[in-house]
Amino acid sequence: MKPVSFYIVTDTHYLNNNLEPGGEAFEKNMITEQYFVKESGAIIRSVADRIIQDKDTDIVIIPGDLVKNGEKESHKGFLEELYRLKDNGKKVYVLTAGHDYNDSAYVLKGDGRVSVEGTDYNDLCEMYRDFGYGDAVAFDEPTHSYVAEISDGIRMLAIHCDSKEQPKGAMDNRLLDWSKEQIDKAKEDNCDIFAVCHYPVIPSVPVFDLVGEAKIKDWKTVASFLADNGVELVLTGHMHIQSINEFYTEKGNRLIDVCTSALVGSPAKYRKITVDESSVLTVKTLGIEDFEWDLNGLTPQEYFDNHFASAIIARVRGALNGGHGIVKHIKSFVRKRFDRITVRTVKRLLFIKRDKSFDSKNFAELIGEIGTGIFSGDGAHTEGTPVYNLISGILDRFSFVIKKVEPKLCKNGEKIDLRKMLLDTIGNNKGFSDNDAEFRLK
């Protein structure tokens, strides 16, 4: 691949504070939300400032979920930041996604929802004409997918899988055929081509293979299609997670999926990607160094991560509601004691004899830390570590449940090893980092 350098920023979920979000309904929603909303504008401005300071890289790619929920006012505010980047010499390419259009947009205020002006799907291309769509060398009207030549001899295939009239999160045969034409045309014109897609093509972590909207539908078919047609790199978002994954086709071709987290919430990262003269792809992850907000004495990373860990715990606590019969009673018993349970208690209840070094740790806090670690990438809980051993022991105690569940999770005749899938999710054993990595391209 020819030399190039660019930033990848995704899932900005910008909400214009002119819409005055707030109140009981808003605060209740934020308890379980991974990203920040009121702070989004300040975070985006801070990152834009950093990118503007970099005089060596002039390309910025943003693959979808630009605003919170399709609010017209949010698009107006977000466009101001894009034009500021453009006015400072940056070439910005966006791909819209499901959060960017909404016929029934609303903002949480007081104790409920307040309707605001939404955005029609068909208006998005014109709104972002100056940021990719207007420079497209090819455009697919049904899906708003497009191809742009972002640098001499380098084209970007922007695959839109969140269009209004197409299956959500999918590439149907028509879009595959159109994409094949664009890849072939790039080769004919002696151009290298990489892809951008809002949805991860390769599941970011193994357990996401079981979650329908966590990756593009029929992902192995799509990954094989791209790799076997000469596309070696795809940049993705959507799942708010830091991950880098490789997939090899039956023909031996490779696809690298670089998935980047939401900018505006834990882990709150963006990336700078370069390809040098030797076709070495370097992925460098960048964090939010500062932004204009009262962080209560915390660093930005502490501010993001503490909130997300609390949100994970709140979601687990919420899952302990409901049920019927004995399940309801068990959930109620656990919920009442959830905040007081320690690792030692869990080990005693399940007769697990493992490392005692963190027995006194609150189990809810451990759940929050594990969840935050998964989304930050480079999961530290690999085989032999205390947390790995604990989770392994818990899974062993519930092996009878796992064996009953596994057959129901099987797809296309492929067997599922749920235990391994879960353990590989909490620890990165791929041999390279989810945050900073190098690959030699063809």
Phi, psi and omega in degrees: 000141181293155181299139178197157177217134180202163174261145172239120181232132184216166177049058181284336173043046184289133172238123181289121181292351172299338179280355173055058175292151178157182180095183185300315182296319180295312182296323178295319179296322184290342180300325183249010183270139181285323186249166180265148183250304180299326183279351189303318181297317180294321179294313181297319178297319181296316180291321177300320177300316180297318181293321179299326180291339180277104183276353183267341183235123186242011182246134178229129181241131183230100187268059164107164187053060182289321183238174187295304186204043175079015180292130180300320181295326178292319177300319181299316180292321180293321178298327177301320178291322179294319178291330176293319175298315181297317180294341178258024172088009181267142173260117186250133179236122180246159169229125181278165181211191190301329180282356188264353175224146184192121178281345183230055182293152180208164174233142177280119179220148178058235181252018181193203181263142174239123182293140176225169181293128180265190183232127177284138181306319184287351179269347189295319183297321179289321179300321183252029181303323182279003185229055174119308186295321181288338181260007186296137174272348175205144183219133178255104186304315183298326185247350186067019170288154180205169175237133177230142174268098189281340178205162182304118177079011178230121180246149178247122175267106181267106185266115181264112181249014180237030182284157190291323186262001183247164176300132181296133175066031184222153168250107178281176185299325181294317180291325176298318180296317179297317180297321179298319178299319182288323177294316179296322180294322178298316179298317180299325181270010180061040178248140169282154182218137172233169185243154172230134180214138180297317181278139171303139175275317175260132178309131186297319173227156187307319184293339179291346175297340181267353184257118188309308186267012181278351179203170180295145180296143181053053192297326181293325176295315180294315180298318179293320178301311181295308184296317183287346176258011172096007175267116186258345185227133172228136179253128188223176179210232171075313186268002175059037185229149174268116177205150170228128182224151175247146174225132178249132180280172177298335178275358178089009178274151186246142169239132175252123179252114176258104180261131185245144185290168170299139181289330195257018177195159184316130006275359172056064181237160167220172188226153168245127184240132178229148170236124183266185184296340179264013181061033174268120178273122178245125178251119179241126180266136181239145179250176179275110183283324178193159171200156188284092179197151177282108184263013177055038176082003181267158168286160177306318181295320177296319180300313180293309187292320179299319180295316183293319178300319178295323179294321178297314179298319180296323178292320177296317179299319179295326180291345179275006174268160173081196183096176180224152174058225184297326179298318180297319181292320179296314179300317181297318180299313181292318183300319182294335184249359190306314185286349182253353183288133176255169176300321179301318180299315180299316181295321179292317181298325185256008178055049179256124177251095181225190180314131182261006188294338180230033180301326184278355183291138176295128186292325178297318178297321178297319178300316179298319180293319179296315180298315178298320179296322179299314184285338177282346183083170179054046180314125187275349188270069180273173184306131179098344178281157183303316181293318176303313182297322178296309181297322177300317179295319178298315180296324177298320181292334180254024182300327180294326177288316181302317181296328178283328184280322186308313180300329180285340181268349183296140178230137178054033177078359180278129179285148180248128172257087188296322180299310179296320181300317181291318180291323177290341179284327183272349180223132181275111178239029184280341181096359174213162186282151172278351186246309180234119186208162176229141177221144173267121179272165178289000000 
